[in-house]
Amino acid sequence: MTTPSRITRLDPLVANQIAAGEVVERPSSAVKELVENALDAGATRIAVELDDGGKARIEVQDNGSGIRAEDAELAFARHATSKLHDAGELARVLSYGFRGEALASIAAVARVALETRPHDDEIGVRVEVEGSATPSSRPMRCAAGTRVIVRDLFFNVPARAAFLRAAATELGHVIRLLEHVGLARPSIHLLLSHNGKRVLDLPARQGLAERAADVFGAEVAAQLYPISAPVPYAIEGLLSGPGTTRGSGSSLHLVVDGRPVRDRTLAHSVQTAYAGALERGRYPLGVLHLRAPPGTVDVNVHPAKAEVRFASSRAVHAAIGEAIGALLAAEPWFGAPRAEATPVTPTVPDRTAALPRAASASLRSPAEAATSTSRSWSEAPRRAEGGARGGVGFGRPAGSWTRDAERAPVDAWASPGERGRLSLLGQIGTGHVAVAIGERLGLLEPHALDAFLLRRSLAAESPVSESLIVPRLVALEPAAAQDRLARSAAFERLGFVLEAAGSRAVLVRAGPAVLPRGQVEAAIVAMNGADDVAALACCAAVRTGARIDQATLQRWMAELSRIDPELAALRSFAPHGTPAALLTTNEALVAWLQGG
């Protein structure tokens, strides 16, 4: 029989490290707590400095009210706070940090120094703490406000330190955090330096529109549209239209009562409101501020105060849906006059020279393979772009069925043994490609089909990389720019050579020969780490609305007959939410034509 264990109080160091595990997950967590303390102290300027992504050093300096010398050591005690005095205040707390655990938790897993002086005091104080040891303090001359220096994060918890990522990744988290804070509080001047270099500067702004230009860039901010709803929840914000989207929800910033949050209820409400207006897998971007009536939101549900709970999630969902619904109904993105486009019938050049070597060789005869030469981006003709990026559904008018007199007979590419299986019928105008598999008829979407084949080729072998005569500067949000640079090795495997170009851009010096030059920026933006090969294939594929030449159609059919003659994989391939192929039987087609 097991003897019951005695119940004892945890050692304070262990208790503090447990609390730190809930509050401090990585450098950005520590920065968040310190920045929120600065905001609660009334700071109008907050400067953050990092070394090695914050793993070696984090420094946050503000011009806030500072801390009295007699209270400075107490600030490192657990549950010590100046922002909450009784339980009744929890229902209406508006400060950022009220738990009183930030400094204690950070000090439990790092070496921390605090320098602070109120504006009306002549002498400040410096407090030093290491791993929850007893704080030591001494008077010192320092600037008014507070400066916190955090060194060697997780030095005494090596298991936690092992989970930290590369410096560029950790820096990216801090950038996203400060951008979120900047959108929540446009009037605050926020600065960030990394390894002695300035990487982010968000000046104090008068309004949200100016701050959005700082965070998203002026070009993207111009494509954000205001939303508002006065009651029952005060909603204000700037959101994108259906034509400006991202591959993830990370560029949607949510703010509740002035507090940046990552709230699933709000995010789901926004995404639901856009349902039907966006392609599957695409997300809106922008910022949404919500102010809840007193007593209807609980901010005390998450140790890091990153989530909130609403008294009526359904009411919040309805209010957001109504505000966004009004934006979508107004369609302000169609307000500007648009130039009349001249109809064109684009053609697609042969691109076999730009495919990976193994793939291109399999699609050409030995004589062609021996005599062909790879074309550089500067020499290769641009692929015409007729229509929007990406695939389209099969519901649009198909146009007339055309077939050039010079084209080879149907099935001219197939050997006698292959006849009766996958047969090319032709392209319907500039739309879908019609094929036959025995008695069945199939319609293939050209962009999705090309993306399907390219994805297989790119996954099988790295593409040929070619230098750009004129390097391309690709503007990105700061966090996205750091992400691309942090994954430069992955980009190099796909043919790109990237260099840093400030905090908001990367310089592309080389790229895969398979990618048209006009799609370089789109590819860098789309390759966000979710599925880089698929994103590159989508950008390199023929554009929707392009007329496909007979040689390309035959090349596609030859490849399909080799890898997927029944189109089973192609029917399930859906880069934009619609399948790349639809098949029907002759009987079903006849019944449909007869209205049955």
C-alpha positions as CSV (number, residue, x, y, z in Angstrom):
1,M,0.0,0.0,0.0
2,T,1.4,3.4,-1.0
3,T,2.2,5.8,1.8
4,P,0.6,9.2,1.3
5,S,3.0,12.0,0.4
6,R,3.3,15.0,2.7
7,I,1.9,18.3,1.4
8,T,4.5,21.1,1.5
9,R,4.8,24.6,0.1
10,L,6.8,24.8,-3.1
11,D,10.2,26.5,-2.9
12,P,9.7,30.1,-4.1
13,L,12.2,29.6,-6.9
14,V,10.2,26.6,-8.2
15,A,6.9,28.5,-7.9
16,N,8.3,31.5,-9.7
17,Q,9.6,29.3,-12.5
18,I,6.2,27.7,-12.9
19,A,4.6,31.1,-13.1
20,A,7.3,32.2,-15.6
21,G,6.4,29.2,-17.8
22,E,2.8,30.6,-18.1
23,V,3.9,34.2,-18.7
24,V,7.3,34.0,-20.4
25,E,7.4,31.6,-23.3
26,R,10.0,33.4,-25.5
27,P,11.7,36.8,-25.8
28,S,8.6,38.4,-27.3
29,S,6.7,37.4,-24.2
30,A,9.1,39.3,-22.0
31,V,9.0,42.3,-24.3
32,K,5.2,42.2,-24.2
33,E,5.1,42.4,-20.4
34,L,7.6,45.2,-20.2
35,V,6.0,47.2,-23.0
36,E,2.6,46.9,-21.3
37,N,4.1,48.0,-18.0
38,A,5.5,51.1,-19.8
39,L,2.1,51.8,-21.4
40,D,0.4,51.6,-18.0
41,A,3.1,54.1,-16.7
42,G,1.9,56.6,-19.2
43,A,4.9,56.3,-21.6
44,T,4.6,58.0,-25.0
45,R,7.9,56.7,-26.3
46,I,9.1,53.1,-25.8
47,A,12.5,51.9,-27.2
48,V,13.3,48.1,-27.4
49,E,16.8,46.8,-28.0
50,L,17.6,43.1,-28.6
51,D,20.7,41.1,-29.0
52,D,20.5,37.6,-30.7
53,G,16.8,37.9,-31.1
54,G,16.4,38.7,-27.4
55,K,18.0,35.5,-26.2
56,A,21.1,37.3,-25.1
57,R,19.7,40.7,-24.1
58,I,16.4,42.5,-24.0
59,E,16.3,46.2,-23.1
60,V,13.1,48.2,-22.8
61,Q,13.3,51.9,-22.0
62,D,10.3,54.3,-21.6
63,N,9.6,57.8,-20.6
64,G,6.7,56.9,-18.3
65,S,6.1,57.9,-14.7
66,G,8.8,55.7,-13.2
67,I,8.8,53.9,-9.8
68,R,9.5,55.3,-6.4
69,A,12.8,54.1,-4.9
70,E,11.0,52.6,-1.9
71,D,8.8,50.5,-4.2
72,A,11.4,49.4,-6.7
73,E,12.4,46.1,-5.0
74,L,8.7,45.3,-4.2
75,A,8.0,45.4,-8.0
76,F,9.8,42.0,-8.3
77,A,7.6,40.3,-5.7
78,R,4.8,38.0,-7.0
79,H,1.3,39.5,-7.0
80,A,2.7,43.0,-6.3
81,T,0.9,45.6,-8.4
82,S,-0.1,49.2,-8.5
83,K,-3.0,48.7,-10.8
84,L,-5.5,46.7,-8.8
85,H,-6.6,47.0,-5.2
86,D,-9.7,44.9,-4.7
87,A,-11.6,42.1,-6.4
88,G,-14.4,44.4,-7.6
89,E,-11.9,46.1,-9.9
90,L,-11.4,42.9,-11.9
91,A,-14.7,43.5,-13.7
92,R,-13.6,46.9,-15.0
93,V,-9.9,46.7,-15.2
94,L,-8.5,48.7,-18.1
95,S,-4.8,48.5,-17.4
96,Y,-2.6,46.1,-19.4
97,G,-0.6,44.5,-16.6
98,F,-2.5,43.9,-13.4
99,R,-1.5,40.5,-12.2
100,G,1.8,41.6,-10.7
101,E,3.8,38.7,-12.1
102,A,5.7,40.1,-15.0
103,L,8.9,41.2,-13.4
104,A,8.9,38.3,-10.9
105,S,8.4,35.8,-13.7
106,I,11.1,37.3,-15.9
107,A,13.5,37.5,-13.0
108,A,12.9,33.8,-12.3
109,V,14.5,32.8,-15.6
110,A,16.9,35.6,-16.4
111,R,19.3,38.1,-15.0
112,V,17.4,41.4,-14.7
113,A,18.3,45.0,-13.9
114,L,15.8,47.8,-13.4
115,E,16.7,51.5,-13.5
116,T,13.9,53.9,-12.7
117,R,13.3,57.5,-11.6
118,P,10.0,59.5,-11.3
119,H,10.1,62.8,-13.1
120,D,9.9,64.8,-9.9
121,D,12.9,63.0,-8.2
122,E,16.5,63.9,-8.8
123,I,18.0,60.5,-8.0
124,G,16.8,57.2,-9.3
125,V,17.4,53.6,-8.2
126,R,18.9,50.5,-9.8
127,V,17.6,47.0,-8.7
128,E,19.3,43.8,-9.7
129,V,17.8,40.3,-9.5
130,E,19.1,37.0,-10.8
131,G,16.9,33.8,-10.9
132,S,14.5,34.9,-8.2
133,A,17.3,35.7,-5.7
134,T,16.7,38.5,-3.2
135,P,16.8,41.9,-5.1
136,S,19.6,44.3,-4.4
137,S,19.3,48.0,-5.0
138,R,21.3,51.2,-4.9
139,P,20.8,54.8,-5.8
140,M,21.9,56.0,-9.2
141,R,21.5,58.9,-11.6
142,C,19.3,57.8,-14.6
143,A,16.8,59.2,-17.0
144,A,13.3,59.8,-15.9
145,G,11.1,56.8,-16.6
146,T,12.1,53.2,-16.5
147,R,14.7,51.0,-18.1
148,V,14.7,47.2,-17.8
149,I,17.6,45.1,-19.0
150,V,17.0,41.3,-19.3
151,R,20.1,39.1,-20.0
152,D,20.5,35.4,-20.7
153,L,16.9,34.4,-20.9
154,F,16.3,30.9,-19.6
155,F,20.0,30.6,-18.4
156,N,18.8,28.5,-15.5
157,V,16.1,26.5,-17.5
158,P,18.1,24.9,-20.3
159,A,15.1,22.8,-21.4
160,R,13.2,26.0,-22.1
161,A,16.1,27.6,-23.9
162,A,16.3,24.6,-26.2
163,F,12.9,25.4,-27.6
164,L,13.9,28.9,-28.7
165,R,14.3,29.4,-32.4
166,A,16.8,31.2,-34.6
167,A,17.4,34.9,-33.8
168,A,15.6,36.0,-37.0
169,T,12.5,34.0,-36.0
170,E,12.5,35.4,-32.4
171,L,13.0,38.9,-33.9
172,G,10.0,38.3,-36.1
173,H,7.8,37.6,-33.1
174,V,8.9,40.8,-31.4
175,I,8.3,42.8,-34.6
176,R,4.7,41.4,-34.9
177,L,4.1,42.2,-31.2
178,L,5.2,45.8,-31.6
179,E,3.2,46.2,-34.8
180,H,0.2,44.9,-32.9
181,V,0.8,47.3,-30.0
182,G,1.3,50.2,-32.5
183,L,-2.0,49.5,-34.1
184,A,-3.7,49.4,-30.7
185,R,-2.1,52.6,-29.6
186,P,-1.2,54.8,-32.7
187,S,-0.2,57.8,-30.5
188,I,2.8,55.9,-29.0
189,H,6.2,56.1,-30.5
190,L,7.7,52.6,-30.7
191,L,11.3,51.8,-31.7
192,L,13.1,48.4,-32.1
193,S,16.8,47.8,-32.7
194,H,18.4,44.4,-33.2
195,N,22.2,43.8,-32.7
196,G,22.7,47.6,-32.8
197,K,20.7,48.2,-36.0
198,R,17.3,49.9,-36.2
199,V,14.7,47.5,-37.6
200,L,11.4,49.2,-36.8
201,D,10.3,52.8,-36.2
202,L,6.6,53.5,-35.6
203,P,6.4,57.3,-35.0
204,A,3.5,58.7,-32.9
205,R,0.5,59.2,-35.2
206,Q,-2.8,61.1,-35.0
207,G,-5.0,58.3,-36.3
208,L,-5.3,54.6,-37.3
209,A,-4.9,55.2,-41.0
210,E,-1.5,56.7,-40.6
211,R,-0.4,53.9,-38.3
212,A,-1.7,51.3,-40.8
213,A,0.6,52.8,-43.4
214,D,3.5,52.4,-41.0
215,V,2.7,48.8,-40.4
216,F,1.3,47.5,-43.7
217,G,3.0,49.9,-46.1
218,A,1.4,52.8,-47.9
219,E,0.3,50.7,-50.9
220,V,-1.4,48.0,-48.9
221,A,-2.9,50.6,-46.4
222,A,-4.5,52.3,-49.4
223,Q,-6.5,49.1,-49.9
224,L,-7.9,49.0,-46.4
225,Y,-11.4,50.4,-45.8
226,P,-13.0,51.8,-42.7
227,I,-15.6,49.9,-40.8
228,S,-17.6,51.1,-37.8
229,A,-20.6,50.3,-35.6
230,P,-21.6,52.4,-32.6
231,V,-23.7,49.9,-30.6
232,P,-23.9,47.6,-28.7
233,Y,-20.2,47.2,-29.2
234,A,-18.2,50.2,-30.5
235,I,-16.4,48.8,-33.5
236,E,-13.8,50.8,-35.5
237,G,-11.2,49.6,-37.9
238,L,-9.6,49.2,-41.3
239,L,-10.1,46.0,-43.2
240,S,-9.2,44.8,-46.7
241,G,-11.5,43.9,-49.5
242,P,-11.7,40.5,-51.3
243,G,-8.8,41.5,-53.6
244,T,-6.3,42.1,-50.8
245,T,-5.7,38.9,-48.8
246,R,-3.1,36.8,-47.1
247,G,-2.4,33.1,-46.9
248,S,-2.8,33.2,-43.1
249,G,-4.6,35.2,-40.4
250,S,-1.5,36.7,-38.9
251,S,-2.0,40.1,-40.6
252,L,-5.4,40.6,-38.9
253,H,-4.8,42.6,-35.7
254,L,-7.6,42.5,-33.0
255,V,-7.9,45.0,-30.2
256,V,-10.4,44.8,-27.3
257,D,-10.7,47.9,-25.1
258,G,-7.3,49.1,-26.3
259,R,-5.7,45.7,-25.5
260,P,-4.0,43.7,-28.4
261,V,-5.4,40.1,-28.2
262,R,-5.3,36.8,-30.1
263,D,-8.9,35.9,-29.6
264,R,-10.4,33.0,-31.5
265,T,-14.0,34.2,-31.1
266,L,-13.2,37.5,-32.8
267,A,-11.0,36.0,-35.5
268,H,-13.7,33.4,-36.3
269,S,-16.3,36.2,-36.4
270,V,-14.3,38.2,-38.9
271,Q,-13.5,35.1,-41.1
272,T,-17.2,34.1,-41.0
273,A,-18.3,37.6,-42.1
274,Y,-16.0,37.3,-45.2
275,A,-17.4,33.8,-46.1
276,G,-18.2,33.6,-49.7
277,A,-16.2,36.7,-50.5
278,L,-12.7,35.1,-50.2
279,E,-11.2,32.1,-51.8
280,R,-10.7,29.1,-49.5
281,G,-7.4,29.5,-47.6
282,R,-7.3,33.3,-48.0
283,Y,-7.6,35.7,-45.1
284,P,-8.4,39.4,-44.7
285,L,-5.9,41.8,-43.2
286,G,-6.2,45.0,-41.2
287,V,-7.1,46.0,-37.7
288,L,-10.3,45.9,-35.8
289,H,-10.9,47.8,-32.5
290,L,-13.8,46.7,-30.3
291,R,-14.9,48.4,-27.1
292,A,-17.3,46.4,-25.0
293,P,-19.8,47.7,-22.5
294,P,-18.6,47.6,-18.9
295,G,-18.9,44.2,-17.3
296,T,-19.3,42.3,-20.6
297,V,-15.7,41.2,-21.1
298,D,-13.4,39.3,-18.8
299,V,-9.7,40.0,-19.4
300,N,-8.5,37.8,-16.5
301,V,-8.7,34.4,-18.4
302,H,-5.2,34.0,-19.7
303,P,-1.9,34.2,-17.8
304,A,-0.3,36.4,-20.5
305,K,-3.6,38.4,-21.0
306,A,-3.6,37.4,-24.6
307,E,-7.2,36.2,-24.7
308,V,-10.5,37.6,-23.4
309,R,-13.9,36.2,-22.7
310,F,-17.2,37.8,-23.6
311,A,-20.4,37.6,-21.7
312,S,-22.2,37.0,-25.0
313,S,-20.0,35.7,-27.8
314,R,-23.1,35.5,-30.0
315,A,-23.7,39.2,-29.7
316,V,-20.1,40.0,-30.5
317,H,-20.3,37.7,-33.5
318,A,-23.4,39.4,-34.8
319,A,-22.0,42.9,-34.3
320,I,-18.8,42.1,-36.2
321,G,-20.8,40.3,-38.9
322,E,-23.1,43.3,-39.4
323,A,-20.2,45.8,-39.6
324,I,-18.2,43.8,-42.1
325,G,-21.3,42.9,-44.0
326,A,-22.0,46.6,-44.5
327,L,-18.4,47.0,-45.8
328,L,-18.8,44.1,-48.3
329,A,-22.2,45.3,-49.4
330,A,-20.8,48.8,-50.1
331,E,-17.9,47.5,-52.2
332,P,-15.8,50.6,-51.8
333,W,-12.9,49.0,-53.8
334,F,-15.0,49.5,-56.9
335,G,-15.4,53.2,-56.2
336,A,-12.4,54.4,-58.2
337,P,-12.8,54.7,-62.0
338,R,-11.2,51.9,-63.8
339,A,-9.6,52.1,-67.3
340,E,-11.3,50.1,-69.9
341,A,-9.3,47.0,-70.7
342,T,-8.7,46.1,-74.4
343,P,-9.6,42.4,-74.9
344,V,-6.6,40.3,-75.8
345,T,-6.0,36.7,-76.5
346,P,-2.7,35.8,-74.7
347,T,-0.6,32.9,-75.7
348,V,1.7,30.8,-73.6
349,P,5.3,30.2,-74.7
350,D,7.0,26.9,-74.3
351,R,8.6,26.6,-70.9
352,T,10.2,23.2,-70.9
353,A,13.7,24.8,-70.7
354,A,12.8,26.3,-67.4
355,L,11.7,23.1,-65.8
356,P,13.9,21.0,-63.6
357,R,16.4,19.1,-65.7
358,A,14.9,15.6,-65.1
359,A,11.3,16.8,-65.7
360,S,12.0,18.7,-68.8
361,A,14.0,15.8,-70.3
362,S,11.0,13.5,-69.8
363,L,8.7,15.9,-71.8
364,R,10.9,16.3,-74.9
365,S,12.3,14.0,-77.6
366,P,16.0,13.2,-77.4
367,A,16.7,15.4,-80.3
368,E,14.9,18.3,-78.7
369,A,16.6,17.7,-75.4
370,A,20.0,17.7,-77.1
371,T,19.5,20.9,-79.0
372,S,17.5,23.0,-76.6
373,T,19.2,25.7,-74.4
374,S,18.0,27.3,-71.2
375,R,16.7,30.8,-71.5
376,S,17.5,33.4,-69.0
377,W,14.8,35.6,-67.4
378,S,16.0,38.5,-69.5
379,E,15.7,36.6,-72.8
380,A,12.6,34.5,-72.2
381,P,9.3,36.0,-73.4
382,R,6.9,37.0,-70.6
383,R,4.0,34.8,-70.0
384,A,0.9,36.8,-70.8
385,E,-1.5,37.3,-67.9
386,G,-5.1,37.3,-69.0
387,G,-7.4,37.5,-65.9
388,A,-7.0,37.3,-62.2
389,R,-4.2,35.4,-60.4
390,G,-5.0,31.9,-59.5
391,G,-7.6,29.4,-60.6
392,V,-11.3,30.0,-61.2
393,G,-14.4,27.9,-60.8
394,F,-16.1,26.1,-63.6
395,G,-19.2,28.2,-63.6
396,R,-18.0,31.0,-65.8
397,P,-19.0,31.1,-69.5
398,A,-16.7,28.8,-71.5
399,G,-16.7,30.7,-74.8
400,S,-16.5,29.0,-78.2
401,W,-14.9,25.8,-79.0
402,T,-11.9,26.6,-81.2
403,R,-9.4,24.4,-83.0
404,D,-6.7,25.7,-85.2
405,A,-6.4,24.1,-88.7
406,E,-2.7,23.6,-88.2
407,R,-3.1,21.6,-85.0
408,A,-2.2,18.0,-85.0
409,P,-5.0,15.4,-85.0
410,V,-6.5,14.4,-81.7
411,D,-4.4,11.6,-80.0
412,A,-1.5,12.3,-82.4
413,W,0.8,12.3,-79.3
414,A,-0.3,8.9,-78.0
415,S,1.0,5.6,-79.0
416,P,-1.5,3.0,-80.4
417,G,-1.6,1.2,-77.1
418,E,-2.6,4.3,-75.3
419,R,-5.5,5.3,-77.6
420,G,-8.8,5.2,-75.9
421,R,-7.5,6.2,-72.5
422,L,-6.6,9.9,-72.0
423,S,-7.3,11.8,-75.2
424,L,-7.0,15.5,-75.9
425,L,-10.0,17.2,-77.5
426,G,-8.8,20.8,-77.3
427,Q,-9.1,24.1,-75.4
428,I,-12.5,25.8,-75.2
429,G,-11.7,29.3,-76.3
430,T,-9.3,30.6,-73.7
431,G,-11.0,28.6,-71.0
432,H,-10.9,24.9,-70.0
433,V,-9.2,22.1,-71.7
434,A,-11.5,19.3,-72.8
435,V,-10.2,15.7,-72.7
436,A,-11.8,12.2,-73.0
437,I,-11.0,9.1,-71.0
438,G,-12.8,6.3,-72.8
439,E,-16.5,7.3,-72.7
440,R,-16.0,10.0,-70.1
441,L,-15.6,13.7,-70.8
442,G,-13.3,15.9,-68.6
443,L,-12.7,19.6,-68.3
444,L,-9.3,20.7,-67.0
445,E,-8.6,24.2,-65.6
446,P,-5.4,25.2,-67.3
447,H,-3.9,27.2,-64.4
448,A,-4.6,24.5,-61.9
449,L,-3.4,21.8,-64.3
450,D,-0.1,23.6,-64.9
451,A,0.3,24.3,-61.2
452,F,-0.3,20.6,-60.5
453,L,2.4,19.5,-62.9
454,L,4.8,22.1,-61.8
455,R,4.4,21.2,-58.1
456,R,5.4,17.6,-58.9
457,S,8.4,18.8,-60.9
458,L,9.6,21.2,-58.2
459,A,9.1,18.6,-55.4
460,A,11.1,16.1,-57.4
461,E,14.1,18.2,-58.2
462,S,15.3,21.8,-57.4
463,P,14.7,24.1,-60.3
464,V,17.3,25.8,-62.3
465,S,18.3,29.1,-60.7
466,E,19.1,32.1,-62.9
467,S,20.4,35.6,-61.9
468,L,18.3,38.6,-62.5
469,I,19.9,41.3,-64.7
470,V,18.1,43.8,-62.5
471,P,17.6,42.6,-58.9
472,R,14.0,43.0,-57.7
473,L,13.2,44.8,-54.4
474,V,10.1,43.2,-52.9
475,A,8.3,45.2,-50.2
476,L,7.0,43.2,-47.2
477,E,5.8,43.8,-43.8
478,P,8.7,43.8,-41.3
479,A,7.8,40.5,-39.8
480,A,7.4,38.9,-43.2
481,A,10.7,40.3,-44.4
482,Q,12.5,38.7,-41.4
483,D,10.7,35.5,-42.0
484,R,11.9,35.3,-45.6
485,L,15.5,36.0,-44.6
486,A,15.3,33.5,-41.8
487,R,14.3,30.8,-44.3
488,S,16.8,31.9,-47.0
489,A,18.1,28.3,-47.2
490,A,14.7,27.0,-48.1
491,F,14.3,29.8,-50.7
492,E,17.7,28.9,-52.2
493,R,16.6,25.3,-52.7
494,L,13.8,26.6,-54.8
495,G,16.2,28.8,-56.9
496,F,16.0,32.2,-55.1
497,V,18.9,34.2,-53.8
498,L,17.7,36.8,-51.2
499,E,19.4,39.6,-49.4
500,A,18.3,41.9,-46.6
501,A,17.2,45.4,-47.8
502,G,16.1,47.2,-44.7
503,S,13.2,46.2,-42.4
504,R,10.5,46.3,-45.0
505,A,11.9,44.6,-48.0
506,V,14.1,41.8,-49.4
507,L,16.3,42.0,-52.5
508,V,15.9,39.2,-54.9
509,R,19.1,38.6,-56.9
510,A,18.2,35.3,-58.5
511,G,15.1,33.1,-59.0
512,P,14.0,29.9,-60.6
513,A,14.0,30.0,-64.4
514,V,10.5,28.5,-64.3
515,L,9.1,31.7,-62.8
516,P,8.1,34.6,-65.0
517,R,9.8,37.9,-64.0
518,G,6.5,39.5,-63.5
519,Q,5.6,37.0,-60.8
520,V,8.7,37.4,-58.6
521,E,7.1,39.7,-56.1
522,A,3.9,37.6,-55.9
523,A,6.0,34.4,-55.3
524,I,8.0,36.0,-52.5
525,V,4.8,37.2,-50.8
526,A,3.0,33.9,-51.3
527,M,5.8,31.7,-50.0
528,N,4.9,32.2,-46.4
529,G,6.1,28.8,-45.1
530,A,2.8,27.0,-45.3
531,D,3.6,25.2,-48.6
532,D,6.3,27.0,-50.5
533,V,6.5,24.6,-53.3
534,A,2.8,24.9,-54.0
535,A,2.9,28.7,-53.7
536,L,5.8,28.8,-56.2
537,A,4.0,26.5,-58.6
538,C,0.9,28.6,-58.5
539,C,2.8,31.8,-59.3
540,A,4.7,30.1,-62.1
541,A,1.7,28.4,-63.7
542,V,0.0,29.8,-66.7
543,R,-2.5,32.6,-66.0
544,T,-6.3,32.1,-66.1
545,G,-7.6,33.2,-69.5
546,A,-4.5,32.3,-71.5
547,R,-4.8,30.5,-74.8
548,I,-2.6,27.4,-74.6
549,D,-0.7,26.4,-77.7
550,Q,-1.0,22.9,-79.1
551,A,2.6,21.9,-78.2
552,T,2.0,22.8,-74.5
553,L,-1.4,21.0,-74.5
554,Q,0.3,17.9,-75.9
555,R,3.1,18.1,-73.4
556,W,0.6,18.3,-70.5
557,M,-1.3,15.3,-71.9
558,A,1.9,13.3,-72.2
559,E,2.9,14.0,-68.7
560,L,-0.6,13.3,-67.4
561,S,-0.8,10.0,-69.3
562,R,2.4,8.9,-67.6
563,I,1.7,10.0,-64.0
564,D,-2.1,10.2,-63.7
565,P,-4.0,8.8,-66.7
566,E,-7.3,8.5,-64.9
567,L,-6.9,12.1,-63.4
568,A,-7.6,10.8,-59.9
569,A,-4.9,13.0,-58.3
570,L,-5.7,16.0,-60.5
571,R,-9.4,15.9,-59.6
572,S,-8.5,16.3,-55.9
573,F,-5.9,19.0,-56.5
574,A,-7.4,22.3,-55.5
575,P,-4.9,25.2,-55.2
576,H,-7.7,27.8,-54.8
577,G,-10.6,25.8,-53.4
578,T,-11.8,24.4,-56.8
579,P,-10.7,21.1,-58.3
580,A,-8.4,21.1,-61.3
581,A,-10.5,18.6,-63.2
582,L,-14.1,17.6,-63.5
583,L,-15.3,14.4,-65.2
584,T,-18.7,13.2,-66.3
585,T,-20.0,10.3,-68.3
586,N,-21.6,10.5,-71.7
587,E,-24.9,9.4,-70.3
588,A,-24.8,12.1,-67.6
589,L,-23.9,14.7,-70.2
590,V,-26.8,13.7,-72.5
591,A,-29.2,13.7,-69.6
592,W,-28.0,17.2,-68.6
593,L,-28.4,18.4,-72.2
594,Q,-32.0,17.0,-72.3
595,G,-32.8,18.8,-69.0
596,G,-32.9,15.6,-66.9
